[in-house]
Amino acid sequence: MTASTLYWIIFIGIALASWLVSASLERKFKRYSAEPLSMTGRDVAEKMLHDHGIYDVEITCIEGQLTDHYNPATKTVNLSKEVYQGANVAAAAVAAHECGHAVQHAHEYAPLKMRSALVPAVSFASRWMTWILLIGMLTINTFPQLLAIGVGLFAVTTLFAFITLPVEVNASQRAVNWLQEAGITDRETTAMASDALHSAAYTYVVAALSSLATLIYYVLILMGGRRE
Protein backbone atom coordinates (compact mmCIF):
# COMPACT_ATOMS: atom_id res chain seq x y z
CA MET A 1 0.00 0.00 0.00
CA THR A 2 1.42 3.36 -1.03
CA ALA A 3 1.67 6.37 1.30
CA SER A 4 -0.91 8.17 -0.81
CA THR A 5 -3.44 5.31 -0.58
CA LEU A 6 -2.91 4.96 3.17
CA TYR A 7 -3.37 8.69 3.63
CA TRP A 8 -6.64 8.79 1.72
CA ILE A 9 -8.03 5.85 3.70
CA ILE A 10 -7.15 7.63 6.95
CA PHE A 11 -8.38 10.97 5.59
CA ILE A 12 -11.78 9.54 4.62
CA GLY A 13 -12.07 7.86 8.02
CA ILE A 14 -11.27 11.09 9.87
CA ALA A 15 -13.61 13.09 7.61
CA LEU A 16 -16.42 10.67 8.47
CA ALA A 17 -15.58 10.91 12.17
CA SER A 18 -15.56 14.71 11.92
CA TRP A 19 -18.99 14.71 10.31
CA LEU A 20 -20.41 12.40 12.96
CA VAL A 21 -18.92 14.48 15.80
CA SER A 22 -20.21 17.73 14.29
CA ALA A 23 -23.69 16.29 13.77
CA SER A 24 -23.76 14.96 17.33
CA LEU A 25 -22.54 18.29 18.72
CA GLU A 26 -25.17 20.25 16.83
CA ARG A 27 -27.90 17.86 17.95
CA LYS A 28 -26.88 17.99 21.61
CA PHE A 29 -26.55 21.77 21.73
CA LYS A 30 -29.99 22.09 20.16
CA ARG A 31 -31.43 19.72 22.75
CA TYR A 32 -29.72 21.36 25.72
CA SER A 33 -30.63 24.83 24.47
CA ALA A 34 -34.23 23.83 25.23
CA GLU A 35 -33.38 23.12 28.90
CA PRO A 36 -34.04 26.41 30.73
CA LEU A 37 -31.94 27.93 33.52
CA SER A 38 -32.49 31.07 35.56
CA MET A 39 -29.30 32.78 34.35
CA THR A 40 -28.17 33.89 30.90
CA GLY A 41 -24.77 32.96 29.52
CA ARG A 42 -23.59 36.48 30.23
CA ASP A 43 -24.71 36.23 33.87
CA VAL A 44 -23.01 32.84 34.23
CA ALA A 45 -19.77 34.21 32.80
CA GLU A 46 -19.76 37.22 35.10
CA LYS A 47 -20.47 35.12 38.20
CA MET A 48 -17.80 32.52 37.37
CA LEU A 49 -15.17 35.20 36.80
CA HIS A 50 -16.06 37.01 40.04
CA ASP A 51 -16.19 33.75 42.02
CA HIS A 52 -12.58 33.19 40.95
CA GLY A 53 -11.55 36.73 41.87
CA ILE A 54 -11.26 37.87 38.24
CA TYR A 55 -12.51 41.42 37.62
CA ASP A 56 -10.30 42.58 34.76
CA VAL A 57 -11.83 40.38 32.03
CA GLU A 58 -14.52 41.90 29.80
CA ILE A 59 -17.50 39.89 28.56
CA THR A 60 -18.55 40.76 25.00
CA CYS A 61 -21.29 39.65 22.60
CA ILE A 62 -20.14 38.65 19.10
CA GLU A 63 -21.81 37.48 15.91
CA GLY A 64 -21.87 33.91 14.63
CA GLN A 65 -22.76 30.47 15.96
CA LEU A 66 -20.34 28.60 18.24
CA THR A 67 -17.82 31.42 17.72
CA ASP A 68 -17.35 31.73 21.48
CA HIS A 69 -13.76 32.11 22.66
CA TYR A 70 -11.48 33.63 25.26
CA ASN A 71 -8.77 36.02 24.04
CA PRO A 72 -5.87 36.15 26.53
CA ALA A 73 -4.26 39.05 24.67
CA THR A 74 -7.24 41.36 25.23
CA LYS A 75 -8.60 39.58 28.31
CA THR A 76 -12.06 39.23 26.82
CA VAL A 77 -14.59 36.40 27.03
CA ASN A 78 -16.37 36.63 23.67
CA LEU A 79 -19.77 34.97 23.58
CA SER A 80 -22.01 34.44 20.56
CA LYS A 81 -25.43 36.09 20.78
CA GLU A 82 -27.18 32.77 21.45
CA VAL A 83 -24.89 32.06 24.38
CA TYR A 84 -24.71 35.64 25.66
CA GLN A 85 -28.49 36.04 25.80
CA GLY A 86 -29.52 32.41 26.25
CA ALA A 87 -30.81 31.21 29.61
CA ASN A 88 -30.36 27.48 29.14
CA VAL A 89 -27.98 24.60 29.88
CA ALA A 90 -26.08 24.86 26.58
CA ALA A 91 -25.46 28.60 26.99
CA ALA A 92 -24.32 28.14 30.59
CA ALA A 93 -21.94 25.32 29.61
CA VAL A 94 -20.31 27.32 26.81
CA ALA A 95 -20.04 30.50 28.88
CA ALA A 96 -18.51 28.63 31.81
CA HIS A 97 -16.10 26.82 29.48
CA GLU A 98 -14.79 30.07 28.02
CA CYS A 99 -14.43 31.50 31.51
CA GLY A 100 -12.51 28.33 32.34
CA HIS A 101 -9.85 29.62 29.93
CA ALA A 102 -9.83 32.96 31.75
CA VAL A 103 -9.27 31.09 35.03
CA GLN A 104 -6.45 29.13 33.38
CA HIS A 105 -4.91 32.41 32.29
CA ALA A 106 -5.20 33.92 35.76
CA HIS A 107 -3.62 30.81 37.31
CA GLU A 108 -0.91 30.58 34.63
CA TYR A 109 -1.97 27.11 33.56
CA ALA A 110 1.12 25.65 31.83
CA PRO A 111 -0.49 24.17 28.67
CA LEU A 112 -2.32 27.46 28.03
CA LYS A 113 0.95 29.41 28.41
CA MET A 114 2.62 27.02 25.98
CA ARG A 115 -0.27 27.32 23.53
CA SER A 116 -0.21 31.12 23.71
CA ALA A 117 3.56 31.14 23.16
CA LEU A 118 3.09 29.11 19.98
CA VAL A 119 0.51 31.48 18.46
CA PRO A 120 3.04 33.69 16.56
CA ALA A 121 4.80 30.62 15.15
CA VAL A 122 1.50 29.00 14.17
CA SER A 123 0.36 32.23 12.52
CA PHE A 124 3.57 32.35 10.48
CA ALA A 125 3.39 28.64 9.61
CA SER A 126 -0.25 28.85 8.54
CA ARG A 127 0.52 31.78 6.25
CA TRP A 128 3.35 30.09 4.32
CA MET A 129 3.25 26.32 4.72
CA THR A 130 0.67 25.56 1.99
CA TRP A 131 2.77 27.25 -0.70
CA ILE A 132 6.04 25.83 0.62
CA LEU A 133 4.61 22.29 0.75
CA LEU A 134 3.18 22.61 -2.76
CA ILE A 135 6.38 23.92 -4.31
CA GLY A 136 8.41 21.51 -2.18
CA MET A 137 6.56 18.49 -3.57
CA LEU A 138 7.05 19.76 -7.13
CA THR A 139 10.80 20.24 -6.57
CA ILE A 140 11.43 17.30 -4.25
CA ASN A 141 13.93 15.64 -6.59
CA THR A 142 16.00 18.79 -7.04
CA PHE A 143 15.51 20.68 -3.79
CA PRO A 144 14.12 18.38 -1.04
CA GLN A 145 15.12 20.89 1.63
CA LEU A 146 12.15 23.07 0.70
CA LEU A 147 9.68 20.28 1.44
CA ALA A 148 11.52 19.62 4.70
CA ILE A 149 10.91 23.24 5.68
CA GLY A 150 7.23 22.85 4.81
CA VAL A 151 7.00 19.70 6.90
CA GLY A 152 8.63 21.54 9.79
CA LEU A 153 6.08 24.33 9.55
CA PHE A 154 3.22 21.83 9.42
CA ALA A 155 4.66 20.08 12.49
CA VAL A 156 4.29 23.34 14.40
CA THR A 157 0.56 23.48 13.62
CA THR A 158 0.19 19.81 14.59
CA LEU A 159 1.93 20.42 17.91
CA PHE A 160 -0.42 23.35 18.48
CA ALA A 161 -3.44 21.11 17.82
CA PHE A 162 -2.29 18.56 20.40
CA ILE A 163 -1.42 21.16 23.03
CA THR A 164 -4.93 22.53 22.55
CA LEU A 165 -6.45 19.23 23.76
CA PRO A 166 -5.51 19.45 27.47
CA VAL A 167 -6.33 23.17 27.45
CA GLU A 168 -9.87 22.50 26.23
CA VAL A 169 -10.47 19.45 28.43
CA ASN A 170 -9.26 21.29 31.54
CA ALA A 171 -11.45 24.31 30.78
CA SER A 172 -14.47 22.01 30.47
CA GLN A 173 -13.67 20.28 33.76
CA ARG A 174 -13.39 23.65 35.51
CA ALA A 175 -16.69 24.73 33.96
CA VAL A 176 -18.69 21.65 34.95
CA ASN A 177 -17.28 21.56 38.49
CA TRP A 178 -18.02 25.24 39.06
CA LEU A 179 -21.54 25.05 37.59
CA GLN A 180 -22.46 22.39 40.13
CA GLU A 181 -20.60 23.92 43.07
CA ALA A 182 -22.15 27.34 42.42
CA GLY A 183 -25.62 25.83 42.22
CA ILE A 184 -26.18 26.98 38.65
CA THR A 185 -26.99 23.42 37.60
CA ASP A 186 -28.40 20.48 39.54
CA ARG A 187 -27.38 16.85 39.14
CA GLU A 188 -29.41 16.36 35.96
CA THR A 189 -28.46 19.60 34.22
CA THR A 190 -24.82 19.22 35.26
CA ALA A 191 -24.75 15.91 33.38
CA MET A 192 -26.22 17.70 30.35
CA ALA A 193 -23.59 20.44 30.50
CA SER A 194 -20.84 17.84 30.82
CA ASP A 195 -22.21 15.88 27.86
CA ALA A 196 -22.33 18.99 25.67
CA LEU A 197 -18.76 19.98 26.52
CA HIS A 198 -17.45 16.45 26.01
CA SER A 199 -18.99 16.45 22.53
CA ALA A 200 -17.31 19.78 21.80
CA ALA A 201 -13.96 18.36 22.97
CA TYR A 202 -14.20 15.54 20.42
CA THR A 203 -13.97 18.12 17.62
CA TYR A 204 -10.49 19.05 18.87
CA VAL A 205 -9.49 15.39 19.05
CA VAL A 206 -10.55 14.82 15.44
CA ALA A 207 -8.75 17.97 14.31
CA ALA A 208 -5.55 16.90 16.05
CA LEU A 209 -5.66 13.39 14.56
CA SER A 210 -6.35 14.83 11.11
CA SER A 211 -3.35 17.13 11.43
CA LEU A 212 -1.15 14.25 12.58
CA ALA A 213 -2.26 12.02 9.68
CA THR A 214 -1.46 14.80 7.20
CA LEU A 215 1.92 15.41 8.81
CA ILE A 216 2.81 11.72 8.55
CA TYR A 217 1.77 11.76 4.89
CA TYR A 218 4.14 14.65 4.11
CA VAL A 219 6.94 12.98 6.08
CA LEU A 220 6.51 9.78 4.04
CA ILE A 221 6.64 11.78 0.80
CA LEU A 222 9.80 13.54 2.00
CA MET A 223 11.46 10.26 2.98
CA GLY A 224 10.47 8.63 -0.30
CA GLY A 225 11.82 11.54 -2.32
CA ARG A 226 15.12 11.51 -0.48
CA ARG A 227 15.58 7.76 -1.06
CA GLU A 228 15.18 8.39 -4.76
KAURWO-V520232 format. One record per pair of residues at least 12 apart in sequence whose C-alpha atoms are under 10 Angstrom apart, sorted by sequence separation. I is the first residue (numbers start at 1). GAP is how many residues later the second one is. If there is no record, write none. Layout:
i = <I	I>
gap = <GAP	GAP>
//
This chain:
i = <46	58	67	68	79	83	134	135	136	178	45	46	57	66	67	68	133	134	136	137	177	180	45	57	65	66	67	68	80	132	133	136	176	179	57	62	63	64	65	66	68	79	80	132	133	135	136	175	176	179	43	58	59	60	61	62	63	64	65	66	67	68	79	132	133	134	176	42	57	58	59	60	61	62	63	64	65	66	78	132	133	176	177	42	57	58	59	60	61	62	63	64	65	77	129	132	133	175	176	42	56	57	58	59	60	61	62	63	77	79	131	132	133	175	176	56	57	58	59	60	61	62	77	78	129	130	133	60	61	62	77	78	129	130	132	133	172	173	176	61	62	76	77	128	129	172	175	61	76	77	129	130	60	61	77	129	130	172	173	59	69	70	77	125	128	129	172	173	68	69	76	127	128	171	172	68	70	71	75	125	126	49	66	69	70	125	126	129	169	172	68	69	70	72	124	125	168	169	172	68	69	70	71	72	75	125	126	168	46	70	71	75	122	125	126	169	45	69	70	72	121	122	124	125	168	169	69	72	122	123	124	168	169	45	71	72	122	123	42	70	121	122	166	169	42	59	121	122	165	168	29	42	119	122	164	165	41	118	119	122	165	166	41	42	45	118	121	165	26	41	44	59	72	164	165	41	42	43	72	118	119	164	40	41	42	43	57	118	162	165	40	41	42	43	44	73	117	161	162	165	40	41	42	43	72	115	116	161	164	40	41	42	54	57	71	115	118	161	162	163	39	40	41	45	114	115	161	162	39	40	41	44	45	48	49	52	115	161	162	38	39	40	41	44	45	48	52	54	115	116	160	161	33	37	38	39	40	41	42	43	44	45	46	47	48	54	57	114	115	158	159	161	162	33	36	37	38	39	41	42	44	45	46	49	52	53	114	158	161	162	36	37	38	40	41	44	45	48	49	52	112	157	158	160	161	34	35	36	37	39	40	41	43	44	45	47	48	54	111	112	115	158	159	33	34	35	36	37	39	41	42	45	46	49	53	111	114	158	159	33	34	35	36	37	41	42	45	48	49	52	111	112	113	157	158	33	34	35	36	37	40	41	44	45	48	52	111	112	157	158	32	33	34	35	36	111	112	155	158	32	33	110	111	154	155	158	31	32	33	109	112	154	157	31	32	33	111	155	156	29	30	32	154	155	29	32	109	154	155	28	29	153	104	151	152	155	29	151	154	155	29	150	151	101	104	151	152	100	101	104	151	152	100	103	150	151	100	101	102	150	98	100	101	104	148	151	97	100	101	103	147	148	151	97	99	100	103	147	97	98	99	100	101	97	98	100	101	147	148	96	97	99	100	147	148	96	97	98	99	100	146	96	97	98	145	94	96	97	100	144	147	93	96	97	144	95	96	94	96	97	137	140	141	144	145	93	96	97	140	143	144	92	93	96	142	143	92	137	140	141	142	133	137	140	141	93	136	139	140	141	92	141	137	140	92	93	92	89	89	93	97	88	93	96	90	93	94	89	93	97	88	89	92	93	89	90	91	93	94	89	90	93	94	89	90	93	88	89	90	90	94	89	90	52	48	51	48	48	51	48	66	44	47	47	44	44	39	38	37	38	37	37	36	35	32	35	32	31	32	29	32	28	29	32	28	31	29	30	28	29	28	29	27	28	25	26	29	25	28	29	24	25	28	25	26	25	26	24	25	23	24	25	22	25	21	22	25	21	21	22	21	22	21	20	18	19	17	18	21	17	18	18	19	18	17	18	15	14	15	18	14	14	15	14	13	11	12	10	11	14	10	11	11	10	11	10	8	7	8	6	7	7	7	8	7	6	7	5	3	4	7	3	4	3	3	4	3	4	2	3	3>
gap = <12	12	12	12	12	12	12	12	12	12	13	13	13	13	13	13	13	13	13	13	13	13	14	14	14	14	14	14	14	14	14	14	14	14	15	15	15	15	15	15	15	15	15	15	15	15	15	15	15	15	16	16	16	16	16	16	16	16	16	16	16	16	16	16	16	16	16	17	17	17	17	17	17	17	17	17	17	17	17	17	17	17	17	18	18	18	18	18	18	18	18	18	18	18	18	18	18	18	18	19	19	19	19	19	19	19	19	19	19	19	19	19	19	19	19	20	20	20	20	20	20	20	20	20	20	20	20	21	21	21	21	21	21	21	21	21	21	21	21	22	22	22	22	22	22	22	22	23	23	23	23	23	24	24	24	24	24	24	24	25	25	25	25	25	25	25	25	25	26	26	26	26	26	26	26	27	27	27	27	27	27	28	28	28	28	28	28	28	28	28	29	29	29	29	29	29	29	29	29	30	30	30	30	30	30	30	30	30	31	31	31	31	31	31	31	31	32	32	32	32	32	32	32	32	32	32	33	33	33	33	33	33	33	34	34	34	34	34	35	35	35	35	35	35	36	36	36	36	36	36	37	37	37	37	37	37	38	38	38	38	38	38	39	39	39	39	39	39	40	40	40	40	40	40	40	41	41	41	41	41	41	41	42	42	42	42	42	42	42	42	43	43	43	43	43	43	43	43	43	43	44	44	44	44	44	44	44	44	44	45	45	45	45	45	45	45	45	45	45	45	46	46	46	46	46	46	46	46	47	47	47	47	47	47	47	47	47	47	47	48	48	48	48	48	48	48	48	48	48	48	48	48	49	49	49	49	49	49	49	49	49	49	49	49	49	49	49	49	49	49	49	49	49	50	50	50	50	50	50	50	50	50	50	50	50	50	50	50	50	50	51	51	51	51	51	51	51	51	51	51	51	51	51	51	51	52	52	52	52	52	52	52	52	52	52	52	52	52	52	52	52	52	52	53	53	53	53	53	53	53	53	53	53	53	53	53	53	53	53	54	54	54	54	54	54	54	54	54	54	54	54	54	54	54	54	55	55	55	55	55	55	55	55	55	55	55	55	55	55	55	56	56	56	56	56	56	56	56	56	57	57	57	57	57	57	57	58	58	58	58	58	58	58	59	59	59	59	59	59	60	60	60	60	60	61	61	61	61	61	62	62	62	63	63	63	63	64	64	64	64	65	65	65	66	66	66	66	67	67	67	67	67	68	68	68	68	69	69	69	69	70	70	70	70	70	70	71	71	71	71	71	71	71	72	72	72	72	72	73	73	73	73	73	74	74	74	74	74	74	75	75	75	75	75	75	76	76	76	76	76	76	77	77	77	77	78	78	78	78	78	78	79	79	79	79	80	80	81	81	81	81	81	81	81	81	82	82	82	82	82	82	83	83	83	83	83	84	84	84	84	84	85	85	85	85	86	86	86	86	86	87	87	88	88	92	92	93	95	96	96	96	97	97	97	99	99	99	100	100	100	101	101	101	101	102	102	102	102	102	103	103	103	103	104	104	104	105	105	105	106	106	107	107	126	127	127	130	131	131	134	134	135	135	137	138	140	145	146	147	147	148	152	153	154	157	157	160	161	161	163	163	164	164	164	165	165	166	166	167	167	168	168	169	169	170	170	170	171	171	171	172	172	172	173	173	174	174	175	175	176	176	176	177	177	178	178	178	179	180	180	181	181	182	183	184	184	185	185	185	186	186	187	187	188	189	189	191	192	192	192	193	195	195	196	197	198	198	199	199	199	200	200	202	203	203	204	205	206	206	207	207	208	209	209	210	211	211	212	213	213	213	214	214	215	216	216	217	217	218	218	221>
//
